[in-house]
Amino acid sequence: MTDRLYFQQWLAGRDFAVGDQLARQMVNFVYAIGDRDTGEAVIVDPAYAPGEIVTMVEADGLRVTGVLATHYHPDHVGGEMMGMSIAGIEELLQVIDVPIHVQRDEVPWVQRRTGVGTDSLVAHDSSDIVTVGSIDIELVHTPGHTPGSQCFLVEGRLVSGDTLFLEGCGRTDLPGSDPEEMYRTLHQRLMRISDDTVIFPGHLYSADRSAPMEYLRRFNYALAPTTAEQWLAMFAR
């Protein structure tokens, strides 16, 4: 990892959106990734208090130049959830005008959930690179939890959203979910992720905030089944 890499992991309801009971309940992580030398940064999944998140990045001496969205769910990009409204990318765009980088299959879902139009959304395919200063972030399409779920690979770190947690994986019983695609994501698409790559998930669903892939391969029960039949018997709902 280079000294110029800027990487922050913040917990909703604790590090920002303090006092928001839904944020405290959902325990979402928000990330900021950037280049310290050029002062540019992107935010991953700015929900609950997007203005506060922008201010936190600026307090570190960087400016927000874009957003990376892992998937369309309101606790990641904003919208209605359980009868409550969560601030997200729509509100962020009222603060700063930046591109929202979304996996191509997820664009219509993000539009319906947030109301943000295609003029603000940049559609990507798997293996596309978003460059922030001199920092390259690879976008990895990981369908299963949603059609266009994506992870972000940057200098030995994988921001995995709701695709892969330190314990378990994302649900496959929600609109747009697909258990068979999730199996292929976990056991084929993510097989190239090296053991020493550190996984940074979308929620604090475990005691630790991050862990190397080698640890997950040894102890994460979602990676334990060795065949699709075994996996679907355990996780298809």
N, C-alpha and C positions, 0 to 999 in steps of 0.2 A: 504494500500500500504506500502511496506517495504522501509526502508531508502536506501537499497542497489539497488533498481530499478533505472536504468538510462533510461530516456525517453526524447527524443528530437523531436520536430516538426520543420522542416525547410521548407521555401517557396522558390520554384525555381524562379530565376530571381530577388530575393530580398536578401535572405540569402546566396545563392550560385548561380553560373551561372549568376552573375550580368552582365548586358549588353547583354544577350541573349534575343532577342526580342520575339522569340517563347516561351521561358520559361516564360517571363513576361506575355505573352498573355494567356498561358495555366494554369497558377497559380496552378501548382502541388505542393502537399506537399510530402516531403520525411521524413521518420521517422528513428530514431535510438533507439533501445531497448537493454538494457544490464544489466549487474551485476557490480556495482561499486566495489564490494569487489574482484572479480576475474579479473576484467578488460576486460571482453569479451562483445562484442556487435554485433548485426545484424542490417543490414540496410534494410528498407522497400522501394522498388521501386526506386533504385538509377539511375535516368535518368538525362540527360542534362550535368552534370559535375561530373561523378562518382569519379574521382580522388580527386576533391575538397571535396566531401562528406566524403571520407575515411580520408582525412587530418583533417576535422572538428572533427570526432570521436577521432582521435589520439590526437588532441589538448586538448580534455577533459580527456586524460589519459587512454583511452581504445583502444583495438585493434579489428578490424573487423574480425569476425570468420564465417560470413555467410550472406546470403541475403534472404529475404522473398519477393516473388513477389505476388502482389494481382491479376494481370491478364496480358495478353499478349500485351496490347496496347503500342505503341512506347513511349508515354509520361510517361510510367511507367517502361518499361524494355529496351527501346531503339529500334532503327530501323527506317525505312523510314515512313515519315508522311507528307502529303501535299507537296510532292516533296522535302522535307528536311530530312536530316539525323540527328537523335537524338542519342547521345551517351548513352549507358546503360550498361547492364550486360556484353556484349562482351568486352567493353572497360575496365570495372572494373576488369575482369579476367586477363587483361594484367598488372594490378597493383598488385592484390593479388589473390591467388588461394584459393577460398572458395566455399563451396557448395551453389547452388541456389535452395531454397525450393519452389516448385511449386505444385499446386494442380494437381492430376493425369490427369484429363481431359484436362488440359491446356498445358501439355507438348508438344504435336505436334504443337500447335499454337505458343508457345514461340520459339520452334526450327525454325519454318518457318520465324518468324518475326525477330529474332535476329541472327540466324546462330549458336547459342550455342548448342553444342552436349549433348547427354544424359550422358556423363561422368561427366559433371558439374552440371546436373540437378538432384535433389532429388524429386521423385514423392511422394505425400502425399494423404491420404484420410481424410475425415472430422473427426474431433476430435483428429487427431494426435497432439502430443505435440513436440514442438521444445524447448529444454532446453538450455538456455544461462547462464552459471555459475549455479546458483541455481534458476534462473528465468524461470518459465514455461510459454510458449506461446502456447495457443490452436489455432489450425487452424480450421476455420469454413468454410465449403464449402457453397458458396452462389451464385449458378448459376443464370443466367438471363441476366446480362450485357454481360458476356461471359460464355462459358460452364464451365470453371474452376475458375471462380472468387472466391476469398477466403478473409475472414476477419481474424483479429488476436486479440484474447482476452487475455489480460494480466492485472492482478491485478486491476480490476475495470475500464479498458479502452478497447474500441473496435476500432481498426484501420480498417476502413470500406472500404477503397479503393474507387472504383466507384460504389459499391453496394448501399450505402446509404449516401446521403449528408445531411447536416443540413436542407436544403430546397430541396426536391425532391430526385430523385434516378438516377441511371445510365441509359443511353439510351438503348432502346431495338430494335433498327432498324439497328444495325451494324452486320457484319459477326459473326456468332456464338451466337448472342443475341436470347433470347426467352422470350417474354412477360409473358407467363404462368408460366415459372420457376421463373421469377422475382417476380410475385405475391406470389408464394409459399415461396420464400425466405423472403420477407418482412413480410408476414402475418403468416407464420408457422415456418420457420427455425430460424428466429430472435426473435420469441415470448419469448424465454427463457431468452433473455437479460434483466437484471433487470433495473428498472427505474433509479437507481442511477449510472449505468454504463455510463461513459463519451464517447461520440462518436467523433472520430478523422477521418475526411473524407480525400479522396484523392485529393480534390481540394478546393480552397478558393472560393466557390460559394455563400457565405453569409457574413454578417458583422462579425460574430464570427468565431473563428478557431475551436471551439469545443463546445459541449453542452451535457447535460445529456439526456439519452434516454427518460426520462419522458417528457422533453420539446419537443422532436421530435414526440412523440406519441400524444401530444396535438396540435402541430402546423404544422408538416410536411404534406403537402397535398398528398404526395405519400402514406401515412399511413392512410389517411382518409376513403377511400372506405371500406365498410364492407363486400362486396362480390366480388368474382372473376369477375363476370359479370360487376359490376360497375368499378372495377379497369381496366379491359381490354378495356372498352369503353373509359376510359380517357387516357390510356397510351399505348395501343397496336397501333403500327404505321405500 
